[in-house]
Amino acid sequence: PAPTEPAPDVTEPSATPGVINVPGDHETIQAAVDAAVPGDLILIAPGTYREAVDVTTDELTIRGLDRNTVILDGEFELDNGIRVLGARGVAVENMTAQHYTRNGFFWTGVTGYRGSYLTAYRTGDYGVYAFDSVEGQLEHIYAAGSPDAGVYIGQCYPCDAVIDRIVSEHNGLGYSGTNSGGNLLIVNSVFRNNRAGIVPNSGSYELCYPERETTIVGNIVHSNNQPDTPAIDVAILAMGNGILSAGGVRNVIERNLVFDHDRTGIGLVPFLEEDASDDLPTPDEWALTCEESKELAPVVPEGPLLWDSWENRVVGNVVEDSRQGDLVVASAGTDVSTLGNCFSGNTFTSTAPLDLETLAPCDGT
């Protein structure tokens, strides 16, 4: 502007229809979200925002102007950085959430979601969390310092979701996915220095069991032996494993680079559930959608449940420096030859049982 013209007042409302500026139009992110209508773009200027934001409006895009300097800070008192409650098609982009007692970024009960270029740091539960939600995309995410998982997708089938180009480190679990799957892809990502790396798992403590049909392709998974991360009990139990299917079914684990683990590089193992709320699903129930399985009446078992890993395909991975076994299939009472897991074309040094690719090939008996 010419010297005689005043500088623009950043507190004035945005002149662009459908764009809401924080703090220009509203001082807080929550106030901007509350004022928005479907289709609006909320632009957040650099600064520290000490708030927990709930989103219930469909089709919003909430975008920080700088990933590293747009910071939501829970100060170890607030629960979630941004929580999307049933709102369809909400995208959250280009910002950091830290120091929340629960989650950094959280979608629950939604159809259509996206988290892009997000950082989640030192949260009390998960970094980036999608629960009972479908049709999602989580990409270009950095997650560190969660006692459960840095990134989690759970209780959905089919999930119709992708995790792409993330880095998850210094968490209890790099990725956890309880009872999720069905067109669910984890690709092109790095999981390192967690207690355990990628852990899809089954259990009746959430609905839509079992975990099944997750595709894990093209990831780098290494050095997940980290004893000084925050961790829930399951993460402590799983420590030292790279890719670990804990009661998972029909997963595809292909063309990953996995190295430097105290236990297994790729392990297909059981999960023992002590206080189960339903009996094991039968194989014909594995094809039920999440909504269909919710209609079934639970049958509470008298004792604990053993969730075995069934019919998983482990193909074309490079697995190195696993102190107990590069490729492992195990149970606790079930004959592992009956579980239908297969291994082919992997590069490895050790397996348990011995000679696993000969005993259980994917292209033969």
QUIHU-V155852 format. One record per helix or strand of 3 or more residues. SS is the DSSP state (helix for helix, strand for strand). FROM is the first residue (numbers start at 1). TO is the last residue. If there is no record, write none. Layout:
BEGIN
ss->[SS:SS]
from->[FROM:FROM]
to->[TO:TO]
END
This chain:
BEGIN
ss->[strand:helix:strand:strand:strand:strand:strand:strand:strand:strand:strand:strand:strand:strand:strand:strand:strand:strand:strand:strand:strand:strand:helix:strand:strand:strand:strand:strand:helix:helix:strand:strand:strand:strand:helix:strand:helix]
from->[19:29:41:47:53:61:70:80:90:103:111:126:134:149:161:167:173:184:190:196:214:220:233:241:252:257:264:271:283:290:305:313:318:325:336:342:356]
to->[22:35:44:49:55:64:73:85:98:108:121:131:144:154:164:169:178:187:192:201:217:222:237:246:254:261:269:273:287:294:307:315:322:329:338:344:359]
END
